[in-house]
Amino acid sequence: MSEFEASPNAEKQMKEGREDSRPVIRLSLPRTFLKFIPIFLLILATLLVYRPVLNSEFINIDDNVYVFDNLIVQRGLTLENVIWAFTNTSAGFWHPLTWLSHMLDCQLFGLNPGGHHLTSLFFHLANTSCYFGS
């Protein structure tokens, strides 16, 4: 039965001459939509919880090493900087994707911390959504 199809009993009621012989229309949500409701709720909760970071400043725990005191990162994505990201172990780790992400943030948002935090928020949302993909 489609979403807007009359129930099989409606035709039977009309044949029997019942007083209330209007067809019964049932609206139902497709199962595929229902499957995504938890994802939508988690995304909404994540947005609500992390929204205040968009107005937050950088913090002086490691943001100085990764962003606001790092002139290489601040110059953005260049071939030289991409090579640096893949060959460097600053901050004690080899994590080129982190460096590339910060370089792209600096290229897009400059030193506006809200833009950098927005990228992190999108990563949180993507990770939240991926949980249901498996």
Beta strands, then each sheet from edge to edge (+ up, - down):
end
